Amino acid sequence: MPTCKECNDEVDALVTVKVDGKAKKLCEDCADRAREAAEIAEASESSRG
């Protein structure tokens, strides 16, 4: 079984997510958290102005 690079849990399937321009293979939960963190970082950068 594949292992998530973030939480080190064995999962049924991994999802590839781009974080800071790097592709990471994470489980669904970690992928969702990584996407949210990336969106928050992007929003804060754009609001600095």
TORPA-4810 file (N, C-alpha, C, O; in nm, 3 decimals):
<nodes>
NODE_1_0.084_-0.120_0.000_0.000_0.000_0.000_0.088_0.126_0.000_0.193_0.127_0.064_M
NODE_2_0.045_0.229_-0.070_0.122_0.355_-0.071_0.116_0.425_0.064_0.020_0.408_0.140_P
NODE_3_0.219_0.503_0.092_0.226_0.576_0.218_0.229_0.726_0.189_0.303_0.773_0.103_T
NODE_4_0.149_0.800_0.263_0.144_0.945_0.249_0.273_1.004_0.301_0.320_0.967_0.409_C
NODE_5_0.332_1.098_0.225_0.458_1.161_0.265_0.440_1.259_0.382_0.535_1.290_0.452_K
NODE_6_0.317_1.306_0.402_0.290_1.406_0.506_0.264_1.341_0.642_0.330_1.373_0.740_E
NODE_7_0.167_1.248_0.646_0.127_1.189_0.774_0.184_1.049_0.797_0.167_0.992_0.905_C
NODE_8_0.250_0.993_0.696_0.312_0.860_0.702_0.212_0.747_0.727_0.249_0.641_0.775_N
NODE_9_0.086_0.770_0.693_-0.015_0.665_0.703_-0.024_0.589_0.571_-0.002_0.645_0.464_D
NODE_10_-0.055_0.460_0.582_-0.078_0.382_0.461_-0.220_0.412_0.413_-0.315_0.409_0.491_E
NODE_11_-0.233_0.440_0.284_-0.362_0.477_0.227_-0.391_0.395_0.102_-0.301_0.333_0.045_V
NODE_12_-0.518_0.394_0.060_-0.556_0.321_-0.060_-0.501_0.386_-0.186_-0.459_0.318_-0.279_D
NODE_13_-0.503_0.520_-0.187_-0.459_0.592_-0.306_-0.397_0.726_-0.266_-0.438_0.787_-0.167_A
NODE_14_-0.299_0.770_-0.343_-0.236_0.899_-0.320_-0.282_0.998_-0.425_-0.316_0.961_-0.537_L
NODE_15_-0.284_1.126_-0.387_-0.322_1.233_-0.477_-0.200_1.321_-0.496_-0.131_1.351_-0.399_V
NODE_16_-0.173_1.363_-0.619_-0.061_1.453_-0.644_-0.110_1.597_-0.634_-0.203_1.638_-0.703_T
NODE_17_-0.043_1.673_-0.547_-0.080_1.813_-0.524_0.044_1.897_-0.541_0.152_1.859_-0.496_V
NODE_18_0.030_2.013_-0.607_0.144_2.105_-0.620_0.143_2.202_-0.503_0.047_2.275_-0.482_K
NODE_19_0.253_2.201_-0.427_0.268_2.291_-0.313_0.399_2.367_-0.333_0.505_2.306_-0.344_V
NODE_20_0.390_2.499_-0.337_0.508_2.583_-0.361_0.583_2.542_-0.487_0.706_2.546_-0.491_D
NODE_21_0.509_2.503_-0.590_0.569_2.465_-0.717_0.626_2.324_-0.719_0.683_2.283_-0.820_G
NODE_22_0.612_2.249_-0.610_0.662_2.112_-0.605_0.544_2.016_-0.599_0.447_2.040_-0.527_K
NODE_23_0.553_1.907_-0.675_0.448_1.807_-0.672_0.472_1.713_-0.555_0.581_1.659_-0.538_A
NODE_24_0.367_1.693_-0.474_0.376_1.602_-0.361_0.266_1.499_-0.372_0.156_1.530_-0.416_K
NODE_25_0.297_1.376_-0.332_0.196_1.271_-0.331_0.147_1.254_-0.188_0.220_1.209_-0.100_K
NODE_26_0.020_1.292_-0.167_-0.038_1.292_-0.034_-0.170_1.216_-0.034_-0.230_1.193_-0.139_L
NODE_27_-0.215_1.178_0.087_-0.347_1.119_0.098_-0.452_1.229_0.081_-0.418_1.348_0.079_C
NODE_28_-0.578_1.192_0.069_-0.685_1.290_0.045_-0.689_1.397_0.153_-0.702_1.515_0.122_E
NODE_29_-0.679_1.357_0.281_-0.688_1.454_0.390_-0.574_1.555_0.384_-0.597_1.676_0.394_D
NODE_30_-0.452_1.507_0.369_-0.336_1.597_0.363_-0.342_1.683_0.237_-0.302_1.800_0.240_C
NODE_31_-0.391_1.627_0.127_-0.403_1.703_0.003_-0.501_1.820_0.021_-0.475_1.931_-0.025_A
NODE_32_-0.612_1.794_0.089_-0.709_1.901_0.113_-0.647_2.010_0.200_-0.664_2.129_0.172_D
NODE_33_-0.575_1.970_0.305_-0.511_2.069_0.393_-0.406_2.148_0.317_-0.394_2.269_0.336_R
NODE_34_-0.329_2.082_0.231_-0.225_2.150_0.153_-0.288_2.251_0.056_-0.237_2.362_0.040_A
NODE_35_-0.399_2.213_-0.007_-0.469_2.305_-0.098_-0.520_2.427_-0.023_-0.506_2.540_-0.069_R
NODE_36_-0.580_2.403_0.095_-0.631_2.515_0.174_-0.519_2.608_0.216_-0.533_2.730_0.208_E
NODE_37_-0.408_2.552_0.261_-0.294_2.633_0.304_-0.240_2.714_0.186_-0.203_2.831_0.203_A
NODE_38_-0.234_2.655_0.069_-0.185_2.725_-0.050_-0.280_2.839_-0.087_-0.234_2.947_-0.126_A
NODE_39_-0.411_2.815_-0.077_-0.507_2.920_-0.109_-0.498_3.036_-0.010_-0.506_3.152_-0.049_E
NODE_40_-0.481_3.004_0.117_-0.468_3.108_0.220_-0.341_3.190_0.197_-0.344_3.313_0.206_I
NODE_41_-0.232_3.123_0.167_-0.106_3.192_0.142_-0.118_3.281_0.019_-0.070_3.394_0.018_A
NODE_42_-0.183_3.231_-0.085_-0.201_3.309_-0.207_-0.289_3.431_-0.182_-0.261_3.540_-0.233_E
NODE_43_-0.394_3.413_-0.104_-0.484_3.525_-0.074_-0.414_3.631_0.010_-0.435_3.750_-0.012_A
NODE_44_-0.331_3.591_0.103_-0.263_3.688_0.187_-0.157_3.764_0.108_-0.132_3.882_0.133_S
NODE_45_-0.094_3.696_0.012_0.005_3.763_-0.073_-0.062_3.868_-0.163_-0.007_3.977_-0.183_E
NODE_46_-0.177_3.834_-0.217_-0.244_3.926_-0.309_-0.307_4.044_-0.235_-0.327_4.150_-0.296_S
NODE_47_-0.339_4.029_-0.108_-0.402_4.139_-0.034_-0.301_4.236_0.025_-0.340_4.341_0.078_S
NODE_48_-0.172_4.205_0.016_-0.070_4.295_0.072_-0.060_4.425_-0.008_-0.032_4.531_0.047_R
NODE_49_-0.085_4.413_-0.137_-0.095_4.521_-0.220_-0.004_4.613_-0.270_-0.042_4.703_-0.345_G
</nodes>
